[in-house]
């Protein structure tokens, strides 16, 4: 009897899409849709990946399956934006939010994207978005920064603190 390594988690829609595309690229003779994929398992003794479909079984050598999977993923997943594209998008977002809050922006660091914010001729603080997509704000004169959900929240923190200091 052959031991099988069965995936215990149910397949997600993304899993089924990838598996169906791999089967379509093989010599499997019947048409395959994502909904036809039932399960997948590995027969380790013979390095075989077996896909159970509503229309039958598709078998692949593990290395070939892995290679085709990498090809399909490379073709179907969008390429991440370059740092410059990311920062240009962040800059447009920040300028739009800042102008609606009536504060000025000067970009000081494009590597991790941070900007100094001015309001009423005074430096209010620094805000940014790090490479992991986390927004942060550092109020002028304070040592620690705090994380926020977006640039609008960051500017709100700065303008509120400016009102407290002005009072």
N, C-alpha and C positions, 0 to 999 in steps of 0.2 A: 504494500500500500504506500502511495506517495504522500509525503507530508506537504501540506499547502499552507502558505502564509496568506491569510485572507485579510483584506482591509476591513476593519470592524466599523469604521465610520461610514455613514452613507455618502455616496458620491454627490458632490455639489453640481450645480448646473455647469459651472466652469470646467469641472473635471470631465463631465460627460461631453462637453463640447470638444475638449482636447482629444479625448479618447476616440470620439466619433471621427474626427478629422484624421487621426492616425490610421484608423481602420479603413477609411475611404482611400487613403494613399497606399494601401497594401493591395495584395492580390485577392482580397475578399470579394466575391462576385456579386453579392447582393447590395442594393442601395442601403446606406446607413444614415439615420438621423440621430440627433442627440438623445431623443426619447427611447431609441432602441437599445441604448447602453444600460445593462442591468447591474453588472458588477465586474470587477477586475481582480485577478489574483496572480501570485507568482508561484510557480512550481520550481522550487530552488534546486532540486537534484538535477534538473535538466536545463536550468537557466531559461525558463520559458515564462512569458507573460501570457495569460489567457484572459480574453475578454468575453464575457457572456452577453449576448445580444438577444433581442426578441426574435431575431431571424436566424440564430445559430451561435457558433463559437468562432472566434478569431484567435489565432495563436501566433506569437512573435518570439523570436530569440530576444532575451532581455537587453542585450547591447543594441540591437537594431531598434527596438522599441524606444530605448532611452535616446538614441540619436535622432529618431524622427520626432520624438517629443520635444527635444531641444529646438529642432528646426521649426516646428509648429509654434512653439512659444515665441521664438524670435520673430516670426512673421506676424503673429496676432497681437502681441503686446506693444503698446505705443512706446516710442522712444522717449525717455525722460527729457525734459527741457534742459538746455545748456544752462550753466550758471548765469550767463549774460541774459538769456531769454527769461529765466526765473526772476532775476533782479529787475529787468525792464517791466515785467508784469507787476511785481511788487511796488515798483516806483509809481506806476500809473495809478494803482489802487490807493497808495498812500497819498499822492498829490490830490486825488479826488476827495478823499475823506478829509484831508487837512484843509482844503479850500472851503469845504462846506462848514468846517468848524472855525473858519476865519483865523487859521494859524499858518505860518510859513514853514517850509521844509528845506533843509540843505542835506544832501546825501553825503555822508562822510566815509562810509566803508561799503564797498560793493562785494567784498568777499563773503561776509556773513550778513550783509544788508542791514545797516543801521543808519539812522538819520537823526540829526539834531532838529528839534522843533522849537520855533520861536513864536511868541505871542505878545502883542503889545510892546514890541521892541526888546523883550526879555527872553533869555534862553529858559524854556520850560523844562527841558529834559531831552532824553534820547529814547528812541523806540527802534525796534527792529524785528527781524524774522530770521531765525537761525536756519542752518542747513537741514534741520529736521522738521521745519515748518512750524516751529513754535514762536508765537509772537511774544514780545517782552517790552517792558517800559521801565525806564530808570528816571526817577524824578530828580531834578537838579538838586544837588546838595545832599542826597541820600546815597549810602554806600551800596545797598542791595537793590536789585531789580525785581520786578514781579512779572509773572506770566499772565497773559490775557488771551482772549479768544481771537481777536482781530485788531486791525489798525484803528478802527472806530473806538473800540474799548480803550486802547492805549491812549489815544488823544483825549478821550473823556477823562481818564485818570489824570493826565497832565493838566488839562484845563480846570478840573475841579481843585487840584492841588494849588494851581496858580490863584484861584479865587480865595482859598484858605489863607495863603501867604499874603494876599493883597488886603485882606480884611483886618 
